[in-house]
Amino acid sequence: MKRLVAALAAGTLALTLGACSSTNSSESDTEGLTVATSFYPLAWLIESIGGDDVTVISMTPANVEPHDYELSPSDIAKMNEADLVVYVEGFQPSMDAAVEQISGPEVLELSDSVGLLPLEEDHGDDDDEAHEHDHGNLDPHFWLDPERMSDAGEAIEESLSQADSANVTTYQEGQETVAGQLTDLDTEFADGLATCERQTIVTTHAAFGYLTNRYGLTQVAISGIDPEAEPSPADLAAIKSTIEETGTTTVFTEELASPKTAEAVASEAGADLATLNPLESQPSDGDYVSGMEANLAALQGALGCN
Ligand SMILES: [Zn+2]
């Protein structure tokens, strides 16, 4: 009984403090935290951990390829009203610039938490881009590795708990549930890709480096880190010989990038086409986990796994 009274008193105190600190954003604070994030996999992670206590705003609209999406001034104003902003630098230049302009929210930048690695420079043409910004030569696509996704979940849980200490238990439970899902996913991938006839995948853009590293595969990407970059004729010739040398049977397209170059490469090399989803937007059917499972099935088909 004493404990209940103490809990109630603590709850009242938290509510009072919350009310005092919300002088400039009157209505949103009664509905819990608002978290702004750049694109789908981060939104999925924050929603999964935050549950009903958190409202998540994805700055990139659904079904839009986020790398080159330009945030509008009203997007940035909306972001400035959030309690917390979560993003990974070096993925979306417009988001990187927007974060410099906001002053209201706490900001969680995930590069260090997930241990980003340098880009694999297989196209050798990024000398000019290397010094553009701090994380400009790190590969941001960490969410395609379940283990790094779990590391991001821990960092998000910590930030949510700091911003809203009244709901720490909710966030811890949410994080544990997500970590369990991601461990299961990692096991499915490790088992499902353990015995395959081939190890090389040809992708539309270089989104799958962390996934291929984790499971002992090699990625050959038609464009680099940005799906809109055009490969040179020399790049294409090199990809075609890799396909022939490795006996690659499949060239992967993506839902939100043009399949034109992939189709040309596949037809020249006599390979089939299939879809591999970089999950930069919500899959048309399902979520992050089912999208990753569909990716596993596509990889098993292309690589002859049993
Ligand atoms: Zn990408």
Residues whose N, C-alpha, C, O or C-beta is under 5 A from the ligand:
A	BS01	ZN	A207 I225
